[in-house]
Amino acid sequence: MNLTSVVATLAFSLFASGTVLGQQRVQVKAEKNSSLISTLSNVTAFTNKQTKAARASFFVVNQGSGSAKLPESDEAASRVLVVVSEDGEHAVSSLYSVGPFYNPVVVTTSQTSENYVFIKHGPANGRKTNKVVFTAEKVIYQ
């Protein structure tokens, strides 16, 4: 058997077994967790913030029509879900919910030494800006 045949046989074996260079076969499966499905289907924005000591992911989640409780309006409020963890391979993550907010936008800074983001929220003619500080252990709304 020449080298080309060996390589071809090895490649076919790897692909046929479903494993390629240590990776498992890619699968698509339907998820059944209705709470997870509902939350993810209502995510309207997402951003990450990485610092030297921690990592945070921010998900803006729509709370549904009328949740803003504005007079004569069916406007929706949103919550910001924050997942924080240490930076590392086996880091433990924690989930926090901040809000409700009307029309929130999460604004990050480019500085990796800064462990905070800003949330701008409210009606167009009266927006407020608040800081959300995070560490691997906690989230603080200021």
C-alpha positions as CSV (number, residue, x, y, z in Angstrom):
1,M,0.0,0.0,0.0
2,N,1.5,3.4,-1.0
3,L,1.4,6.5,1.1
4,T,-1.6,8.0,-0.8
5,S,-3.7,4.9,-0.1
6,V,-2.8,4.9,3.6
7,V,-3.7,8.6,3.9
8,A,-7.0,8.1,2.0
9,T,-7.9,5.1,4.1
10,L,-7.1,6.9,7.3
11,A,-9.1,10.0,6.3
12,F,-12.1,7.8,5.3
13,S,-11.9,6.0,8.7
14,L,-11.8,9.3,10.6
15,F,-14.8,10.7,8.7
16,A,-16.8,7.5,8.8
17,S,-16.4,7.1,12.5
18,G,-17.7,10.6,13.1
19,T,-14.5,11.8,14.7
20,V,-12.1,14.2,13.0
21,L,-8.9,15.2,14.7
22,G,-10.4,14.6,18.2
23,Q,-13.7,16.4,17.6
24,Q,-17.0,14.7,18.0
25,R,-19.6,14.4,15.2
26,V,-21.7,17.5,14.9
27,Q,-25.3,16.9,15.9
28,V,-28.4,19.0,15.8
29,K,-31.0,18.2,18.5
30,A,-34.2,20.0,19.5
31,E,-34.1,21.5,23.0
32,K,-37.2,20.9,25.2
33,N,-36.5,23.4,28.0
34,S,-39.5,25.8,27.6
35,S,-38.1,28.4,30.0
36,L,-34.8,28.5,28.1
37,I,-36.6,28.7,24.8
38,S,-38.8,31.5,26.0
39,T,-35.9,33.5,27.4
40,L,-33.6,33.1,24.4
41,S,-36.4,34.0,22.0
42,N,-36.9,37.3,23.8
43,V,-33.2,38.4,23.8
44,T,-33.1,41.7,21.9
45,A,-29.4,42.5,22.5
46,F,-26.2,40.8,23.7
47,T,-22.7,42.0,24.6
48,N,-19.6,40.7,26.4
49,K,-17.1,42.5,28.6
50,Q,-13.7,40.9,29.4
51,T,-11.4,42.2,32.1
52,K,-8.2,40.8,33.5
53,A,-10.0,39.1,36.4
54,A,-13.5,38.4,35.2
55,R,-15.8,38.0,32.2
56,A,-19.4,39.1,31.9
57,S,-22.1,38.6,29.3
58,F,-25.1,40.9,29.2
59,F,-28.4,39.8,27.6
60,V,-31.2,42.3,27.2
61,V,-34.4,40.3,27.5
62,N,-37.8,41.7,26.5
63,Q,-40.5,41.2,29.3
64,G,-43.5,41.3,27.0
65,S,-46.1,43.7,25.8
66,G,-47.4,46.1,28.4
67,S,-44.7,45.3,31.0
68,A,-43.3,48.9,30.9
69,K,-46.6,49.9,32.6
70,L,-46.7,53.2,30.7
71,P,-50.2,54.9,30.6
72,E,-52.2,54.1,27.5
73,S,-49.3,52.0,26.1
74,D,-48.4,48.4,25.4
75,E,-44.6,49.2,25.5
76,A,-42.4,46.4,26.8
77,A,-39.9,46.6,29.7
78,S,-36.7,44.6,29.6
79,R,-34.4,43.0,32.1
80,V,-30.6,42.6,31.7
81,L,-29.4,39.2,32.5
82,V,-25.7,39.2,33.6
83,V,-23.6,36.1,33.6
84,V,-20.3,36.6,35.4
85,S,-17.3,34.2,35.9
86,E,-13.7,34.1,36.5
87,D,-11.4,34.0,33.5
88,G,-10.3,30.4,33.1
89,E,-10.9,27.0,31.8
90,H,-13.1,25.6,34.6
91,A,-14.5,28.9,35.9
92,V,-17.7,28.9,37.9
93,S,-20.4,31.2,36.5
94,S,-23.2,33.1,38.3
95,L,-26.4,34.6,36.8
96,Y,-28.0,37.9,37.9
97,S,-31.1,39.8,36.7
98,V,-31.1,43.6,36.7
99,G,-34.1,45.7,35.9
100,P,-36.7,46.3,34.8
101,F,-35.7,49.0,32.3
102,Y,-37.6,50.8,29.6
103,N,-35.6,50.7,26.3
104,P,-32.2,49.7,27.8
105,V,-28.9,49.8,25.9
106,V,-25.8,48.2,27.4
107,V,-22.7,50.3,26.7
108,T,-19.2,48.8,27.2
109,T,-15.9,50.5,27.5
110,S,-12.8,49.3,25.6
111,Q,-10.6,49.3,28.7
112,T,-9.9,45.8,30.0
113,S,-9.0,47.2,33.4
114,E,-12.5,48.6,33.9
115,N,-15.0,46.1,35.4
116,Y,-18.2,47.9,34.6
117,V,-20.6,48.8,31.8
118,F,-23.3,51.5,31.6
119,I,-27.0,50.9,31.0
120,K,-28.8,53.7,29.3
121,H,-32.5,53.5,29.7
122,G,-35.8,55.4,29.7
123,P,-37.8,57.3,27.1
124,A,-35.9,59.2,24.4
125,N,-36.6,62.6,26.0
126,G,-35.4,61.5,29.5
127,R,-32.7,58.8,29.2
128,K,-30.8,57.9,32.4
129,T,-27.4,56.3,32.6
130,N,-26.4,53.9,35.4
131,K,-23.3,51.9,36.0
132,V,-23.3,48.1,36.5
133,V,-20.1,47.0,38.3
134,F,-19.2,43.3,38.2
135,T,-16.6,40.9,39.6
136,A,-16.5,37.1,39.3
137,E,-18.5,37.0,42.5
138,K,-21.1,39.7,42.3
139,V,-23.0,42.4,40.3
140,I,-23.7,45.9,41.7
141,Y,-26.2,48.4,40.1
142,Q,-25.3,52.0,40.8
